[in-house]
Amino acid sequence: MRIKVQNLTVDKVKCDLLVINLFEGVKDPGGATAVIDKRLKGVISALVKSGEITGKLCEVNIVHTQGKLPAKQVLVVGLGKAADFDLDRSRKVMAAAMVEAKRIKAKFVATIVHGAGAGGLSLPTAAQALTEGCLIGTYHYAGFATIKNDSFFATEELAIIEISKSKIRDILQGVHAGQIIAESVNNARDLINAPANKVTPSYLAQVAQKVPGVKVTVLSLAQAKKLGMEAYYSVSKGSKEPAKFIIMQYGQGKPEIALVGKGITFDSGGISIKPSRKMWEMKTDMSGAAAVLETMRAISRLKARKSVVGVLPCTENMPDGQAQKPGDVIGSLLGKTIEIISTDAEGRMVLADGIGYAKKVLKVKKIIDVATLTGACVSALGDAASGIMANDQELVDQLIAAGQRTGEKLWQLPLFEEYKEYSKSEIADTKNCTEQGKAGTAIGGLFLELFAEDTLWAHIDIAGTAFLDRGRGYLSAGATGVMVRTLTEYLRS
């Protein structure tokens, strides 16, 4: 979809659909809505008075202009209560408007910036949120069907209308950032939604190598093994699909921050094989790697000032004759030994060496890992929030704040000393998981903390938020691209 910014009044714009707004509880429309209401001889005011238009959040009402305006139809979208309006509501509002535009097959849509000034929203951030809501909210995964879907419709152009010439630059700034971030989110969704026979470790390496402004190094499994990444190797050796350990570096000089993304392109569970029901969803077990890869793309295009490295340990987890077995003891890049209790706890194994590589080889000051790590996180937080754990409270607070601005909720979970007892091994430094079924998300976090050691570190578990069974707000069912926006916001702030 093309997005442009135009300096003109709303009653002069020629389009199939013009989107204006109304806050809940407002009886007399103001601003752009008042201008359109006047041209339509008070029809909007009459609908508000009758209760047909209420301004409730994401409520949409179509008004036919009958030749009184260059716009063929007007859509009044509800902003909800003014006191509650924020950036994420702006995204939801624009997505709701664009879904209605798609329903009525409006090719050319025009809109004003919704809610700028409400809730302290600046014009650039409001324009960015609007753009994100539009592009993320209209996402469609094409897939590989050979039969054309004749019912599919996509709006071709969105024009953002502003009467004040002095505000155009701020709007353009927000639109630019919003387009880049939304495109990265949707790219990540494409990678996650795609089948595992298409999105292999080799394919992810190819995608990473095409990201502009980023230096990419790809290690083969043999090279990773030679470096001492035995934990990563132990998972990878069970699959015939070539594993790829991908390093993406952005910025000048030594990287300050490492983003480590779990890249299991298909997770069968290995010897500890998963139940067959919904095993197809395990193509999404590389959602962390997809989030990191596309965050690297976004910060490169936005020219972020930080020096960042993305580390993507990518492989399949399969039950081949060479696969690791429950009861095995495995080494790691940092020298720590791991007793395998379940081969289905493979994500933390590849992350152990991903974190170890960031610490030992790259010597970064800060590590943030992102992973669809534990079913326990889904049980605890559902699909509404990602879990976050860390060895540094300031880092947690910064990431939670970034998530609040982007609409991606993070909830802190504890790493209590008592939980460490659950993973103690009599024959290795640690077990890779426990058999008690207690505090599963924290156990995963504590395992990874062992490899972060004294480096500032945060772990984000996106097991519940990476893939939705049903759509919500501006996110459709399927992959969400979660954490691309939060990580990008954190690295830009």
C-alpha positions as CSV (number, residue, x, y, z in Angstrom):
1,M,0.0,0.0,0.0
2,R,1.3,3.5,-0.9
3,I,1.1,6.1,1.9
4,K,1.4,9.8,1.2
5,V,0.9,13.0,3.1
6,Q,-1.1,15.8,1.6
7,N,-1.4,19.5,2.6
8,L,-5.1,20.3,2.0
9,T,-8.5,20.5,3.8
10,V,-10.5,17.4,4.4
11,D,-13.4,18.6,2.4
12,K,-11.2,18.9,-0.7
13,V,-9.7,15.5,-0.9
14,K,-10.9,13.2,-3.7
15,C,-11.0,9.5,-2.6
16,D,-13.2,6.5,-2.2
17,L,-13.3,6.7,1.5
18,L,-12.5,9.6,3.9
19,V,-11.8,8.6,7.5
20,I,-12.7,11.1,10.3
21,N,-13.3,10.4,14.0
22,L,-15.3,11.1,17.1
23,F,-14.4,10.6,20.8
24,E,-17.0,8.8,22.9
25,G,-19.3,11.1,24.8
26,V,-18.8,14.1,22.4
27,K,-22.2,15.5,21.4
28,D,-20.9,18.2,19.1
29,P,-18.3,17.1,16.6
30,G,-15.3,19.4,16.3
31,G,-12.2,19.7,14.0
32,A,-12.2,17.9,10.7
33,T,-15.4,16.0,11.7
34,A,-17.2,19.3,12.1
35,V,-16.0,20.5,8.7
36,I,-17.4,17.4,7.0
37,D,-20.6,17.5,9.1
38,K,-21.2,21.0,7.8
39,R,-20.7,20.0,4.2
40,L,-23.1,17.1,4.7
41,K,-25.8,19.4,6.2
42,G,-25.5,18.1,9.7
43,V,-26.0,14.4,9.0
44,I,-23.2,13.3,11.3
45,S,-24.5,15.4,14.2
46,A,-28.0,13.9,13.6
47,L,-26.5,10.4,13.8
48,V,-24.7,11.3,17.0
49,K,-27.9,12.7,18.5
50,S,-29.8,9.6,17.6
51,G,-27.2,7.3,19.2
52,E,-26.3,5.6,15.9
53,I,-22.8,7.1,16.2
54,T,-21.4,6.8,19.7
55,G,-17.6,7.2,19.3
56,K,-17.0,3.9,21.1
57,L,-13.5,2.6,20.5
58,C,-13.2,1.2,16.9
59,E,-16.9,1.6,16.1
60,V,-17.2,2.4,12.4
61,N,-20.1,4.1,10.6
62,I,-20.3,4.7,6.9
63,V,-21.9,7.9,5.6
64,H,-22.7,8.4,1.9
65,T,-21.8,11.8,0.7
66,Q,-24.2,11.9,-2.2
67,G,-22.0,14.2,-4.3
68,K,-21.7,16.9,-1.5
69,L,-17.9,16.1,-1.2
70,P,-15.1,14.9,-3.5
71,A,-14.9,11.8,-1.2
72,K,-17.5,9.2,-2.2
73,Q,-18.0,7.9,1.3
74,V,-17.1,9.1,4.8
75,L,-16.2,6.7,7.7
76,V,-16.6,8.0,11.2
77,V,-14.4,5.9,13.5
78,G,-14.8,5.9,17.3
79,L,-11.7,6.8,19.4
80,G,-13.2,5.8,22.7
81,K,-12.9,8.0,25.7
82,A,-10.4,10.9,25.3
83,A,-8.8,10.2,28.7
84,D,-8.0,6.6,27.6
85,F,-6.6,7.4,24.2
86,D,-3.0,6.3,23.6
87,L,-0.7,5.1,20.8
88,D,-2.0,1.6,20.8
89,R,-5.6,2.7,20.6
90,S,-4.5,4.8,17.6
91,R,-3.2,1.6,15.9
92,K,-6.4,-0.2,16.7
93,V,-8.6,2.6,15.4
94,M,-6.7,2.8,12.1
95,A,-6.8,-0.9,11.6
96,A,-10.5,-1.0,12.2
97,A,-11.0,1.8,9.6
98,M,-8.9,-0.1,7.0
99,V,-10.7,-3.4,7.6
100,E,-14.0,-1.5,6.8
101,A,-12.3,0.1,3.8
102,K,-11.4,-3.4,2.6
103,R,-15.0,-4.6,3.2
104,I,-16.4,-1.9,1.0
105,K,-13.6,-2.3,-1.5
106,A,-12.2,1.3,-1.2
107,K,-9.1,1.6,-3.4
108,F,-8.2,5.1,-2.3
109,V,-8.5,6.0,1.3
110,A,-7.8,9.4,3.0
111,T,-7.6,10.0,6.7
112,I,-6.6,12.6,9.3
113,V,-4.1,11.9,12.1
114,H,-6.3,10.5,14.9
115,G,-5.9,11.8,18.5
116,A,-2.7,13.9,18.1
117,G,-2.6,15.9,21.2
118,A,-4.9,13.6,23.2
119,G,-3.1,11.9,26.1
120,G,0.0,13.9,25.4
121,L,0.6,12.2,22.0
122,S,3.0,14.1,19.8
123,L,2.2,14.5,16.1
124,P,5.1,12.3,14.8
125,T,4.3,9.5,17.2
126,A,0.6,9.7,16.4
127,A,1.4,9.5,12.7
128,Q,3.7,6.6,13.3
129,A,1.1,4.7,15.3
130,L,-1.5,5.4,12.6
131,T,0.8,4.0,9.9
132,E,1.6,0.9,11.9
133,G,-2.0,0.3,12.6
134,C,-2.8,0.6,8.9
135,L,0.0,-1.7,7.6
136,I,0.0,-4.2,10.4
137,G,-3.8,-4.3,10.5
138,T,-4.1,-5.1,6.8
139,Y,-1.5,-7.8,6.7
140,H,-2.3,-10.8,4.6
141,Y,-0.1,-13.9,4.3
142,A,-0.4,-15.1,0.7
143,G,1.1,-18.5,1.2
144,F,1.7,-21.0,-1.6
145,A,-1.8,-21.6,-3.0
146,T,-1.9,-21.9,-6.8
147,I,-5.6,-21.1,-7.1
148,K,-6.2,-17.4,-7.1
149,N,-8.5,-16.0,-4.4
150,D,-10.8,-13.7,-6.4
151,S,-12.4,-12.4,-3.2
152,F,-9.2,-10.9,-1.9
153,F,-9.1,-7.1,-2.0
154,A,-6.3,-4.7,-0.9
155,T,-6.5,-0.9,-0.6
156,E,-4.0,0.7,-3.0
157,E,-3.3,4.0,-1.4
158,L,-3.7,5.9,1.9
159,A,-3.5,9.7,1.9
160,I,-2.9,11.4,5.3
161,I,-4.5,14.9,5.2
162,E,-3.2,17.9,7.1
163,I,-4.4,21.5,6.7
164,S,-1.4,23.1,8.4
165,K,1.7,23.1,6.2
166,S,4.0,23.5,9.2
167,K,2.9,20.1,10.5
168,I,3.6,18.1,7.3
169,R,7.3,17.5,8.2
170,D,6.4,15.9,11.6
171,I,3.8,13.7,10.0
172,L,6.2,12.6,7.3
173,Q,8.7,11.7,10.0
174,G,6.2,9.5,11.8
175,V,5.0,7.9,8.6
176,H,8.6,7.1,7.6
177,A,9.3,5.3,10.9
178,G,5.9,3.6,10.9
179,Q,6.4,2.2,7.4
180,I,9.8,0.8,8.2
181,I,8.8,-0.8,11.5
182,A,5.5,-2.2,10.1
183,E,7.2,-3.7,7.1
184,S,9.7,-5.4,9.4
185,V,6.9,-6.8,11.6
186,N,5.1,-8.1,8.5
187,N,8.3,-9.6,7.1
188,A,8.7,-11.5,10.4
189,R,5.1,-12.7,10.2
190,D,5.8,-14.0,6.7
191,L,8.8,-16.0,7.9
192,I,6.9,-17.4,10.9
193,N,3.7,-18.2,9.0
194,A,5.6,-20.0,6.2
195,P,6.1,-23.8,6.3
196,A,9.3,-25.3,7.7
197,N,10.2,-26.9,4.4
198,K,10.5,-23.4,3.0
199,V,11.9,-21.4,5.9
200,T,14.9,-23.5,6.8
201,P,18.1,-22.3,8.6
202,S,19.7,-21.9,5.1
203,Y,16.8,-19.7,4.0
204,L,17.0,-17.5,7.1
205,A,20.7,-17.1,6.4
206,Q,19.9,-16.0,2.8
207,V,17.3,-13.5,4.1
208,A,19.8,-12.1,6.7
209,Q,22.5,-11.7,4.1
210,K,20.2,-9.4,2.0
211,V,19.5,-7.0,4.9
212,P,21.1,-3.6,3.8
213,G,23.6,-1.9,6.1
214,V,24.3,-5.1,8.1
215,K,27.4,-7.3,8.0
216,V,26.4,-10.9,8.1
217,T,28.6,-14.0,9.0
218,V,27.1,-17.5,8.8
219,L,28.8,-20.4,10.6
220,S,28.2,-23.9,9.5
221,L,27.5,-26.7,12.0
222,A,31.1,-27.9,11.6
223,Q,32.5,-24.4,12.3
224,A,30.2,-24.0,15.4
225,K,31.4,-27.4,16.7
226,K,35.0,-26.4,16.2
227,L,34.4,-23.3,18.2
228,G,33.1,-25.4,21.1
229,M,29.4,-24.8,20.7
230,E,28.5,-28.3,21.8
231,A,25.0,-27.4,23.2
232,Y,24.0,-26.0,19.8
233,Y,25.6,-28.9,18.0
234,S,23.9,-31.5,20.1
235,V,20.5,-30.2,19.0
236,S,21.4,-29.7,15.4
237,K,23.0,-33.1,14.8
238,G,19.6,-34.8,14.9
239,S,18.5,-33.2,11.6
240,K,19.7,-33.6,8.0
241,E,18.8,-30.0,7.3
242,P,22.0,-28.0,7.5
243,A,22.1,-25.8,10.7
244,K,23.2,-22.2,10.4
245,F,24.6,-20.0,13.2
246,I,24.0,-16.4,11.9
247,I,25.7,-13.3,13.2
248,M,24.3,-9.9,12.0
249,Q,26.3,-6.8,12.9
250,Y,25.0,-3.2,12.6
251,G,26.9,0.0,13.5
252,Q,30.5,1.1,13.9
253,G,33.1,-0.5,16.1
254,K,32.5,-3.1,18.8
255,P,28.8,-4.0,19.3
256,E,27.4,-2.8,22.7
257,I,24.2,-4.9,22.7
258,A,23.5,-8.5,21.4
259,L,20.0,-9.6,20.5
260,V,19.9,-13.4,20.5
261,G,16.9,-15.1,18.8
262,K,15.9,-18.8,19.1
263,G,15.8,-20.2,15.6
264,I,14.4,-23.7,15.7
265,T,12.8,-23.8,12.3
266,F,10.9,-27.0,13.2
267,D,10.7,-28.6,16.6
268,S,9.5,-32.2,16.7
269,G,10.7,-32.5,20.3
270,G,13.5,-34.8,19.2
271,I,13.6,-38.2,21.0
272,S,11.2,-36.7,23.6
273,I,8.8,-36.3,20.7
274,K,5.8,-34.0,20.9
275,P,2.2,-35.1,20.6
276,S,1.0,-35.0,17.0
277,R,-1.9,-32.6,17.7
278,K,-0.9,-29.2,16.4
279,M,2.7,-30.2,15.9
280,W,2.4,-28.3,12.6
281,E,2.6,-25.1,14.7
282,M,6.2,-25.9,15.6
283,K,7.2,-24.2,12.4
284,T,6.8,-21.1,14.5
285,D,9.6,-22.1,16.9
286,M,11.9,-19.7,15.1
287,S,9.8,-16.6,16.0
288,G,12.6,-15.3,18.2
289,A,15.1,-15.5,15.3
290,A,12.6,-13.8,13.0
291,A,12.1,-11.0,15.5
292,V,15.8,-10.4,15.8
293,L,16.4,-10.6,12.1
294,E,13.7,-8.0,11.3
295,T,14.7,-5.8,14.2
296,M,18.2,-5.6,12.7
297,R,16.6,-4.6,9.4
298,A,14.5,-1.9,11.0
299,I,17.3,-0.3,13.0
300,S,19.5,-0.3,9.9
301,R,16.9,1.4,7.8
302,L,16.1,3.9,10.7
303,K,19.8,4.5,11.2
304,A,19.8,3.9,14.9
305,R,22.8,5.2,16.7
306,K,23.7,2.1,18.7
307,S,26.1,-0.6,17.7
308,V,24.1,-3.9,17.8
309,V,24.7,-7.5,16.9
310,G,22.0,-10.1,16.2
311,V,22.8,-13.7,17.0
312,L,20.6,-16.4,15.4
313,P,21.3,-20.0,16.3
314,C,19.2,-21.7,13.7
315,T,18.5,-25.4,13.3
316,E,15.8,-28.1,13.4
317,N,15.1,-30.4,16.3
318,M,14.5,-33.9,14.9
319,P,14.6,-37.5,16.2
320,D,17.4,-38.8,13.9
321,G,19.6,-41.7,14.8
322,Q,22.3,-39.2,15.8
323,A,20.0,-37.1,17.9
324,Q,20.8,-36.3,21.5
325,K,19.2,-38.5,24.1
326,P,17.6,-38.0,27.5
327,G,20.4,-38.7,30.0
328,D,23.2,-37.4,27.8
329,V,25.7,-34.9,29.2
330,I,26.6,-32.1,26.8
331,G,29.2,-29.3,27.0
332,S,28.9,-25.7,25.8
333,L,30.9,-22.8,24.5
334,L,31.4,-21.4,28.0
335,G,32.5,-24.8,29.3
336,K,29.4,-25.5,31.4
337,T,28.0,-29.1,31.3
338,I,24.3,-29.9,30.8
339,E,22.4,-33.1,31.6
340,I,19.7,-33.6,29.1
341,I,16.4,-34.4,30.8
342,S,14.2,-33.7,27.8
343,T,15.4,-33.2,24.2
344,D,12.2,-31.0,23.9
345,A,14.0,-28.4,26.0
346,E,16.2,-27.7,23.0
347,G,15.6,-23.9,22.7
348,R,17.6,-23.1,25.8
349,M,20.4,-25.3,24.5
350,V,20.9,-23.4,21.3
351,L,20.4,-20.1,23.2
352,A,23.1,-21.1,25.8
353,D,25.7,-21.1,23.0
354,G,24.1,-18.0,21.4
355,I,24.4,-16.1,24.6
356,G,27.8,-17.7,25.2
357,Y,29.0,-16.5,21.8
358,A,27.7,-12.9,22.5
359,K,29.6,-12.9,25.8
360,K,32.8,-14.8,25.0
361,V,33.5,-14.0,21.4
362,L,31.7,-10.6,20.8
363,K,32.2,-9.4,24.4
364,V,29.1,-7.3,24.4
365,K,27.9,-5.3,27.5
366,K,24.3,-6.3,27.3
367,I,22.4,-9.3,26.0
368,I,18.6,-9.6,25.3
369,D,17.3,-13.0,24.1
370,V,13.9,-13.7,22.6
371,A,12.4,-17.1,22.4
372,T,9.3,-19.2,22.2
373,L,10.7,-21.1,25.1
374,T,8.1,-22.6,27.4
375,G,4.6,-23.8,27.4
376,A,4.5,-22.7,31.0
377,C,4.6,-19.1,29.9
378,V,1.5,-19.7,27.9
379,S,-0.2,-21.2,31.0
380,A,0.9,-18.2,33.1
381,L,0.3,-15.3,30.7
382,G,-1.8,-16.6,27.8
383,D,-1.4,-14.8,24.5
384,A,-1.8,-11.3,25.9
385,A,1.7,-10.7,27.4
386,S,5.3,-12.0,26.9
387,G,7.2,-13.0,30.0
388,I,10.4,-11.1,30.9
389,M,13.2,-12.1,33.3
390,A,16.6,-10.5,33.8
391,N,19.6,-10.0,36.1
392,D,19.2,-6.3,35.9
393,Q,16.1,-4.4,36.9
394,E,16.8,-1.3,35.0
395,L,17.0,-3.3,31.8
396,V,13.7,-4.9,32.6
397,D,12.1,-1.5,33.3
398,Q,13.4,-0.1,30.0
399,L,12.1,-3.0,27.9
400,I,8.7,-3.0,29.7
401,A,8.4,0.8,29.0
402,A,9.3,0.2,25.3
403,G,6.7,-2.4,25.1
404,Q,4.1,-0.1,26.6
405,R,4.8,2.5,23.9
406,T,4.5,-0.1,21.1
407,G,1.5,-2.0,22.5
408,E,3.5,-5.2,23.2
409,K,2.9,-6.1,26.8
410,L,5.7,-7.6,29.0
411,W,5.2,-9.1,32.4
412,Q,8.1,-9.7,34.7
413,L,8.5,-13.1,36.3
414,P,10.8,-13.9,39.2
415,L,14.1,-15.8,39.2
416,F,14.0,-16.9,42.8
417,E,17.0,-18.6,44.4
418,E,14.7,-21.4,45.5
419,Y,14.0,-22.4,41.9
420,K,17.6,-23.1,41.3
421,E,17.3,-26.3,43.4
422,Y,14.9,-27.7,40.8
423,S,17.6,-27.9,38.1
424,K,20.5,-29.2,40.1
425,S,22.2,-32.2,38.5
426,E,24.4,-34.9,40.2
427,I,26.4,-35.6,37.1
428,A,26.6,-32.1,35.3
429,D,26.6,-28.4,36.2
430,T,22.8,-28.2,35.5
431,K,19.9,-30.1,34.0
432,N,18.4,-28.6,30.9
433,C,14.9,-28.8,32.5
434,T,13.1,-30.4,35.4
435,E,10.6,-33.2,35.7
436,Q,8.5,-31.5,38.4
437,G,6.5,-29.1,36.2
438,K,7.0,-26.2,38.6
439,A,7.9,-22.6,37.7
440,G,8.7,-23.8,34.1
441,T,9.2,-20.3,32.6
442,A,11.5,-19.2,35.5
443,I,13.5,-22.5,35.2
444,G,14.1,-21.7,31.6
445,G,15.2,-18.2,32.5
446,L,17.5,-19.4,35.3
447,F,19.1,-21.9,32.9
448,L,19.9,-19.0,30.4
449,E,21.1,-16.8,33.2
450,L,23.9,-19.3,33.9
451,F,25.4,-18.5,30.5
452,A,24.9,-14.8,30.7
453,E,27.0,-14.8,34.0
454,D,27.9,-11.3,34.9
455,T,26.8,-9.7,31.6
456,L,23.7,-7.6,31.8
457,W,21.0,-9.8,30.4
458,A,17.2,-10.1,29.8
459,H,15.2,-13.0,28.6
460,I,11.8,-12.5,26.8
461,D,9.6,-15.6,26.5
462,I,7.2,-15.1,23.6
463,A,5.7,-18.6,23.5
464,G,2.2,-17.3,24.0
465,T,2.4,-14.1,22.0
466,A,4.2,-15.2,18.8
467,F,1.2,-16.9,17.2
468,L,-2.5,-16.2,17.8
469,D,-5.3,-18.7,17.3
470,R,-7.7,-15.9,16.6
471,G,-7.2,-12.2,15.6
472,R,-7.2,-9.4,18.2
473,G,-7.1,-5.7,17.6
474,Y,-4.9,-4.9,14.7
475,L,-3.3,-8.4,14.7
476,S,-4.8,-11.2,12.6
477,A,-4.8,-14.8,13.5
478,G,-1.3,-16.4,12.9
479,A,2.1,-14.9,13.4
480,T,2.3,-11.6,15.2
481,G,6.0,-10.5,14.7
482,V,6.0,-9.8,18.4
483,M,9.1,-8.0,19.8
484,V,10.2,-6.4,16.5
485,R,8.5,-3.2,17.6
486,T,9.6,-3.3,21.2
487,L,13.2,-4.1,20.5
488,T,13.3,-1.4,17.8
489,E,11.8,1.1,20.1
490,Y,14.3,0.2,22.9
491,L,17.3,0.5,20.5
492,R,16.0,3.8,19.2
493,S,15.2,5.4,22.6
